[in-house]
Amino acid sequence: MKRRKPKPHVSLTEVATLHRRASRMKKPDEALRSLELLDEVLEACPAYVPALLLAGRRLQTTGSSGPAETRARVGKVRRYLQQAVIASDRSAASMVELGYFLYAVEGSTESAERYLEAGVEKALTVLEDGWSGLIDVLYAQGRLEEAAALGRRAQQLFPGSVRLATSLTPVLLALSEPKHEPVRPLGRSRSSFG
């Protein structure tokens, strides 16, 4: 059995740089070069989710010369998007992307629905957590009015959220406390006659 040479190590920074270069290539005449860069990224790091998602999108928009090439391209897109779902531990973005693909390209409404629903649920969980954290940060900065406004907005979408209520409680308590006038020193006031 012949041993393979190990691939040279590529840093995550290099992978991210290649991905950014590919993502900036948005003109139709840059599509093939963008896909080449994404292939480099995925060769170095097959589980780099942003590149898997972008490669899946770019492959869907590139033209093909015939039915066999189209089938091969569709199969590659499906593999990339499925890998993104696995590598990201079923992130909202990867499940939504796969759901759209299953519906728009493959016409599979039932599978698409399952992935899209799961993606939306994950996204809502992230949104609830993000808003709760942002309320905490605004409170810590003394930006009570902003925290309260964000809390009201968040509670419209998540009316029964214990997490949001927990973050919002100290904000509302602080806002309900009476404002105290600054204490003036006892004795005579200063005059300009010093």
C-alpha positions in Angstrom: 0.0 0.0 0.0 1.4 3.3 -1.1 1.5 6.1 1.5 0.1 9.5 0.6 2.1 12.5 1.3 0.5 14.7 4.0 -1.0 17.9 2.6 0.9 21.0 3.7 -0.8 22.7 6.6 -2.8 25.8 5.7 -3.8 28.1 8.5 -7.3 29.1 9.2 -6.3 32.7 8.4 -5.2 31.7 4.9 -8.4 29.7 4.4 -10.5 32.7 5.5 -8.5 35.1 3.3 -9.1 32.9 0.2 -12.8 32.6 1.1 -13.1 36.4 1.4 -11.4 36.9 -2.0 -13.9 34.4 -3.5 -16.9 36.1 -1.9 -15.9 39.5 -3.3 -16.0 38.0 -6.9 -19.7 38.7 -7.8 -19.5 39.5 -11.5 -20.6 36.8 -13.9 -17.2 36.7 -15.5 -15.6 36.1 -12.1 -17.7 33.0 -11.2 -15.2 30.4 -12.4 -12.3 32.0 -10.7 -14.4 32.3 -7.5 -15.2 28.6 -7.7 -11.5 27.8 -8.1 -10.6 29.7 -5.0 -13.4 28.0 -3.1 -12.1 24.6 -4.3 -8.7 25.6 -2.8 -10.4 26.5 0.4 -12.3 23.2 0.6 -9.2 21.2 -0.4 -7.4 22.8 2.6 -10.3 22.6 5.0 -13.3 20.5 3.8 -15.4 21.5 6.7 -15.1 25.2 6.3 -18.8 26.0 6.3 -18.8 29.5 4.8 -17.0 28.2 1.8 -19.3 25.2 1.5 -22.3 27.5 1.5 -20.8 30.0 -0.9 -19.7 27.2 -3.3 -23.2 25.8 -3.2 -24.7 29.1 -4.1 -22.1 29.9 -6.8 -22.5 26.5 -8.4 -26.3 27.0 -8.6 -25.8 30.2 -10.6 -23.1 29.1 -13.1 -24.2 27.8 -16.4 -23.7 24.4 -17.8 -23.3 23.0 -21.3 -25.6 20.0 -21.0 -27.8 17.7 -18.9 -24.9 15.5 -17.7 -23.0 18.6 -16.5 -26.1 20.0 -14.9 -26.7 16.7 -13.0 -23.1 16.6 -11.8 -23.3 20.3 -10.7 -26.6 19.7 -8.8 -25.1 16.6 -7.1 -22.0 18.7 -6.1 -24.2 21.4 -4.7 -26.3 18.9 -2.7 -23.1 17.4 -1.2 -21.6 20.8 -0.3 -24.8 21.9 1.4 -25.3 18.6 3.2 -21.6 18.8 4.4 -22.3 22.4 5.6 -25.3 21.1 7.7 -23.1 18.4 9.3 -20.0 20.5 9.8 -22.0 23.4 11.3 -23.9 21.1 13.7 -27.1 22.0 11.9 -26.7 25.8 11.9 -29.7 27.9 10.9 -27.9 29.2 7.8 -26.9 25.8 6.5 -30.3 24.3 7.0 -32.1 27.2 5.4 -29.7 27.1 2.4 -30.2 23.4 2.0 -34.0 23.8 2.3 -34.0 26.4 -0.4 -31.9 24.2 -2.7 -34.1 21.2 -2.1 -37.2 23.2 -3.0 -35.9 25.5 -5.8 -33.6 23.0 -7.6 -34.9 19.6 -6.7 -38.6 20.4 -6.2 -38.6 18.4 -3.0 -41.2 20.3 -0.9 -41.4 17.9 2.0 -37.6 17.7 2.6 -37.3 21.5 2.0 -40.0 22.2 4.6 -38.3 20.1 7.3 -34.9 21.8 6.7 -36.5 25.3 6.5 -38.5 24.8 9.7 -35.5 23.5 11.6 -33.4 26.4 10.3 -36.0 29.0 11.4 -36.3 27.4 14.8 -32.5 27.6 15.3 -32.5 31.2 14.0 -35.2 32.2 16.5 -33.2 30.6 19.3 -30.1 32.6 18.3 -32.2 35.8 18.0 -33.7 35.3 21.5 -30.3 34.7 23.0 -28.8 37.6 21.1 -31.4 40.0 22.2 -31.2 38.8 25.8 -27.4 39.4 25.8 -27.8 42.8 24.2 -30.3 43.9 26.8 -27.8 42.8 29.5 -25.0 44.8 27.8 -27.1 47.9 27.4 -28.1 47.7 31.1 -24.5 47.3 32.1 -23.7 50.5 30.1 -26.5 52.4 31.8 -28.5 52.7 28.5 -31.7 51.8 30.2 -34.1 53.4 27.7 -32.5 51.5 24.8 -32.5 48.3 26.8 -36.2 48.7 27.6 -37.1 49.5 24.0 -35.3 46.4 22.8 -36.9 44.3 25.5 -40.4 45.4 24.4 -39.6 44.6 20.8 -38.1 41.2 21.7 -41.1 40.3 23.9 -43.5 40.9 21.0 -41.8 38.1 19.2 -41.1 36.0 22.3 -44.0 36.8 24.7 -43.3 33.9 27.1 -39.5 34.1 27.1 -38.2 33.6 30.6 -34.7 34.5 29.4 -35.8 37.9 28.1 -37.9 38.6 31.2 -34.9 37.8 33.3 -32.7 40.2 31.4 -35.4 42.9 31.3 -36.4 42.8 35.0 -33.4 44.8 36.3 -33.8 47.4 33.5 -37.4 48.0 34.3 -36.6 48.2 38.0 -33.9 50.8 37.4 -36.2 52.8 35.2 -39.0 52.8 37.9 -36.7 54.1 40.7 -37.2 57.8 41.4 -34.5 60.0 40.1 -32.5 61.7 42.9 -31.5 65.3 42.7 -27.8 65.9 43.3 -27.0 66.6 46.9 -26.0 70.2 47.6 -23.4 70.8 50.3 -24.7 72.4 53.5 -23.7 76.0 54.3 -23.4 79.1 52.4 -23.4 79.0 48.6 -20.4 80.3 46.8 -20.5 83.8 45.7 -18.5 85.7 43.1 -17.0 87.8 45.9 -14.7 85.1 47.0 
